[in-house]
Amino acid sequence: MNRRPVRPAIRPASRPATRLAALTAAAAMAAVPLTGCSSDKPEPVRFDDPKASASGSTGAAQRAKADGSRMPTGPRADFTTESTLEDGTKIGVTTLRGKKSGFTGKVWVWAPKQYFDPKYARSGFPVLIALPGGPGYPNNYWMGTDLKLESSIAKWSRQGKSLPFVVVMPVLNPDDKFYYDGSDIPGQPRMGTWMTEDVPDFVKANFRTFDSRDGWAFMGSSSGGFVGLKSVLKRPDRFRTVIASGPDTVPDSPLWRGHEAERLANDPGRLARRLTARGGPEVDIAFQVGTAESGQANLRAFMKEYGKGPVKTRLNVIQGGGHNARSYVPAMADGPIQWISEHMKGPVPSA
């Protein structure tokens, strides 16, 4: 499977060198403001509501430590409001200067209503790193309220189908010219380090999270699904689960040319085989694919070959679904979001 933009209509697969026109179109679409504040001056938004950040009793702090909750370490980032949901929660945006990768890019974040409830003031929350298809630059299209990712998670958490995830949406690539496969390709921006180290470190600095990998997951579409899949398999010490919708299953950036050993070190199949050989830890991979897109046979073959031992897989086939985010979000309610939630830690209220 070759990399395809996820928001435009599905088109035949093509070699990386011929995809630039489609990438440019996808980037232009992603750059259009989707929803949000109409003010010319960005409004600040804080994710440390005084009620939620109160220190609480010694007993509450001890319980938080016992269940693996991790309080924000700082320094706090300055967020401005990107969008406001109907329930009043906000999607904030900031610029992250990655200390380990050296890459600087935007990150959008949304926290559910439960995050600001005083009864969860000393509890960690699970984190879902959401990655787009297409170039994923300069915007991550999950930050728009039109796709209803955040509002759906809010609804599903009320219905008991999902944990109340903190959703983190970093830029996927450093430009709109190439796919970087969420990897440290020699001579290129270190997007693997950005995604699996700088972004989580940033989240830990600003939000109540969990020490355990059971509090960390990815989701993504198309190329973003590949990066989430690869990241979980490469760093199972840090991440437990992924929802990968219409993903590629091989690293195919043209920038790997001349770096075959490094490319193979980022191949999901090889990573899965290695994880199985060493006996874990367990990872949970929820694939999604629509019947109106190609790729189902490839995913079934991947599951048959590599879904063994600690590599747990499942496939959600979306009837009539295409290679697009609007198909993938509603379908997550049909099993994937609940499945990964069952394998992850959720917030614990104070006694």
DAFENJO-V82308 format. One record per residue. N is the residue number from 0. RES is the residue in one small letter. OMEGA is omega in whole degrees, -180 to 180 (999 if undefined). Layout:
n->N res->RES omega->OMEGA
n->N res->RES omega->OMEGA
This chain:
n->0 res->m omega->175
n->1 res->n omega->-175
n->2 res->r omega->-179
n->3 res->r omega->172
n->4 res->p omega->-174
n->5 res->v omega->-177
n->6 res->r omega->177
n->7 res->p omega->177
n->8 res->a omega->-179
n->9 res->i omega->180
n->10 res->r omega->179
n->11 res->p omega->178
n->12 res->a omega->-180
n->13 res->s omega->178
n->14 res->r omega->-177
n->15 res->p omega->-175
n->16 res->a omega->-177
n->17 res->t omega->-174
n->18 res->r omega->-171
n->19 res->l omega->-180
n->20 res->a omega->179
n->21 res->a omega->179
n->22 res->l omega->-180
n->23 res->t omega->178
n->24 res->a omega->179
n->25 res->a omega->179
n->26 res->a omega->179
n->27 res->a omega->178
n->28 res->m omega->-179
n->29 res->a omega->-177
n->30 res->a omega->179
n->31 res->v omega->178
n->32 res->p omega->-176
n->33 res->l omega->176
n->34 res->t omega->171
n->35 res->g omega->-173
n->36 res->c omega->-180
n->37 res->s omega->-179
n->38 res->s omega->177
n->39 res->d omega->-179
n->40 res->k omega->-179
n->41 res->p omega->180
n->42 res->e omega->178
n->43 res->p omega->175
n->44 res->v omega->-179
n->45 res->r omega->178
n->46 res->f omega->178
n->47 res->d omega->178
n->48 res->d omega->-177
n->49 res->p omega->180
n->50 res->k omega->-178
n->51 res->a omega->-176
n->52 res->s omega->178
n->53 res->a omega->-174
n->54 res->s omega->178
n->55 res->g omega->-177
n->56 res->s omega->176
n->57 res->t omega->179
n->58 res->g omega->179
n->59 res->a omega->179
n->60 res->a omega->179
n->61 res->q omega->178
n->62 res->r omega->179
n->63 res->a omega->179
n->64 res->k omega->-178
n->65 res->a omega->-178
n->66 res->d omega->176
n->67 res->g omega->179
n->68 res->s omega->-178
n->69 res->r omega->179
n->70 res->m omega->-179
n->71 res->p omega->-178
n->72 res->t omega->-174
n->73 res->g omega->-2
n->74 res->p omega->-179
n->75 res->r omega->175
n->76 res->a omega->175
n->77 res->d omega->-180
n->78 res->f omega->168
n->79 res->t omega->-175
n->80 res->t omega->173
n->81 res->e omega->-178
n->82 res->s omega->175
n->83 res->t omega->180
n->84 res->l omega->-179
n->85 res->e omega->-180
n->86 res->d omega->178
n->87 res->g omega->177
n->88 res->t omega->-173
n->89 res->k omega->170
n->90 res->i omega->180
n->91 res->g omega->179
n->92 res->v omega->176
n->93 res->t omega->176
n->94 res->t omega->-179
n->95 res->l omega->173
n->96 res->r omega->-174
n->97 res->g omega->-178
n->98 res->k omega->-176
n->99 res->k omega->-179
n->100 res->s omega->-174
n->101 res->g omega->-178
n->102 res->f omega->177
n->103 res->t omega->-180
n->104 res->g omega->-180
n->105 res->k omega->174
n->106 res->v omega->175
n->107 res->w omega->-178
n->108 res->v omega->172
n->109 res->w omega->175
n->110 res->a omega->-178
n->111 res->p omega->-179
n->112 res->k omega->-179
n->113 res->q omega->-178
n->114 res->y omega->-177
n->115 res->f omega->178
n->116 res->d omega->-178
n->117 res->p omega->-178
n->118 res->k omega->176
n->119 res->y omega->-173
n->120 res->a omega->-178
n->121 res->r omega->-177
n->122 res->s omega->172
n->123 res->g omega->176
n->124 res->f omega->177
n->125 res->p omega->-177
n->126 res->v omega->176
n->127 res->l omega->178
n->128 res->i omega->-172
n->129 res->a omega->-174
n->130 res->l omega->-177
n->131 res->p omega->167
n->132 res->g omega->-177
n->133 res->g omega->-177
n->134 res->p omega->-179
n->135 res->g omega->-179
n->136 res->y omega->3
n->137 res->p omega->-180
n->138 res->n omega->169
n->139 res->n omega->-170
n->140 res->y omega->176
n->141 res->w omega->179
n->142 res->m omega->178
n->143 res->g omega->-179
n->144 res->t omega->-179
n->145 res->d omega->-180
n->146 res->l omega->172
n->147 res->k omega->177
n->148 res->l omega->-177
n->149 res->e omega->-180
n->150 res->s omega->177
n->151 res->s omega->178
n->152 res->i omega->177
n->153 res->a omega->180
n->154 res->k omega->-179
n->155 res->w omega->179
n->156 res->s omega->176
n->157 res->r omega->-179
n->158 res->q omega->-179
n->159 res->g omega->179
n->160 res->k omega->-173
n->161 res->s omega->168
n->162 res->l omega->177
n->163 res->p omega->-175
n->164 res->f omega->160
n->165 res->v omega->-176
n->166 res->v omega->-177
n->167 res->v omega->-171
n->168 res->m omega->178
n->169 res->p omega->170
n->170 res->v omega->-174
n->171 res->l omega->-177
n->172 res->n omega->-180
n->173 res->p omega->177
n->174 res->d omega->-179
n->175 res->d omega->-178
n->176 res->k omega->-175
n->177 res->f omega->164
n->178 res->y omega->-180
n->179 res->y omega->174
n->180 res->d omega->180
n->181 res->g omega->-171
n->182 res->s omega->174
n->183 res->d omega->178
n->184 res->i omega->-178
n->185 res->p omega->178
n->186 res->g omega->-177
n->187 res->q omega->174
n->188 res->p omega->-172
n->189 res->r omega->-175
n->190 res->m omega->174
n->191 res->g omega->177
n->192 res->t omega->176
n->193 res->w omega->-172
n->194 res->m omega->-173
n->195 res->t omega->179
n->196 res->e omega->-177
n->197 res->d omega->-179
n->198 res->v omega->176
n->199 res->p omega->178
n->200 res->d omega->177
n->201 res->f omega->180
n->202 res->v omega->179
n->203 res->k omega->179
n->204 res->a omega->-171
n->205 res->n omega->-172
n->206 res->f omega->173
n->207 res->r omega->-175
n->208 res->t omega->176
n->209 res->f omega->175
n->210 res->d omega->-174
n->211 res->s omega->174
n->212 res->r omega->180
n->213 res->d omega->175
n->214 res->g omega->-172
n->215 res->w omega->-178
n->216 res->a omega->173
n->217 res->f omega->162
n->218 res->m omega->179
n->219 res->g omega->179
n->220 res->s omega->174
n->221 res->s omega->-179
n->222 res->s omega->175
n->223 res->g omega->175
n->224 res->g omega->176
n->225 res->f omega->-177
n->226 res->v omega->177
n->227 res->g omega->179
n->228 res->l omega->-178
n->229 res->k omega->-178
n->230 res->s omega->179
n->231 res->v omega->-179
n->232 res->l omega->-179
n->233 res->k omega->-178
n->234 res->r omega->179
n->235 res->p omega->174
n->236 res->d omega->-177
n->237 res->r omega->-173
n->238 res->f omega->-175
n->239 res->r omega->-169
n->240 res->t omega->175
n->241 res->v omega->165
n->242 res->i omega->-177
n->243 res->a omega->-176
n->244 res->s omega->-180
n->245 res->g omega->-172
n->246 res->p omega->163
n->247 res->d omega->179
n->248 res->t omega->176
n->249 res->v omega->175
n->250 res->p omega->-174
n->251 res->d omega->176
n->252 res->s omega->176
n->253 res->p omega->-179
n->254 res->l omega->177
n->255 res->w omega->-175
n->256 res->r omega->-178
n->257 res->g omega->-178
n->258 res->h omega->-173
n->259 res->e omega->-180
n->260 res->a omega->179
n->261 res->e omega->178
n->262 res->r omega->-180
n->263 res->l omega->179
n->264 res->a omega->178
n->265 res->n omega->-180
n->266 res->d omega->-177
n->267 res->p omega->180
n->268 res->g omega->179
n->269 res->r omega->179
n->270 res->l omega->178
n->271 res->a omega->179
n->272 res->r omega->180
n->273 res->r omega->179
n->274 res->l omega->178
n->275 res->t omega->-178
n->276 res->a omega->-179
n->277 res->r omega->172
n->278 res->g omega->175
n->279 res->g omega->12
n->280 res->p omega->-178
n->281 res->e omega->171
n->282 res->v omega->-176
n->283 res->d omega->-174
n->284 res->i omega->177
n->285 res->a omega->177
n->286 res->f omega->170
n->287 res->q omega->175
n->288 res->v omega->179
n->289 res->g omega->180
n->290 res->t omega->180
n->291 res->a omega->176
n->292 res->e omega->175
n->293 res->s omega->174
n->294 res->g omega->-178
n->295 res->q omega->-179
n->296 res->a omega->179
n->297 res->n omega->-180
n->298 res->l omega->178
n->299 res->r omega->178
n->300 res->a omega->178
n->301 res->f omega->-179
n->302 res->m omega->-180
n->303 res->k omega->-176
n->304 res->e omega->-170
n->305 res->y omega->-179
n->306 res->g omega->-176
n->307 res->k omega->175
n->308 res->g omega->-176
n->309 res->p omega->180
n->310 res->v omega->-178
n->311 res->k omega->-178
n->312 res->t omega->171
n->313 res->r omega->-177
n->314 res->l omega->175
n->315 res->n omega->180
n->316 res->v omega->-176
n->317 res->i omega->-178
n->318 res->q omega->-179
n->319 res->g omega->-177
n->320 res->g omega->178
n->321 res->g omega->-180
n->322 res->h omega->-177
n->323 res->n omega->-176
n->324 res->a omega->-179
n->325 res->r omega->174
n->326 res->s omega->-171
n->327 res->y omega->-174
n->328 res->v omega->-180
n->329 res->p omega->-177
n->330 res->a omega->179
n->331 res->m omega->179
n->332 res->a omega->-177
n->333 res->d omega->176
n->334 res->g omega->-173
n->335 res->p omega->-176
n->336 res->i omega->178
n->337 res->q omega->-179
n->338 res->w omega->180
n->339 res->i omega->179
n->340 res->s omega->-180
n->341 res->e omega->-179
n->342 res->h omega->-174
n->343 res->m omega->177
n->344 res->k omega->175
n->345 res->g omega->-179
n->346 res->p omega->-178
n->347 res->v omega->-179
n->348 res->p omega->175
n->349 res->s omega->-180
n->350 res->a omega->999
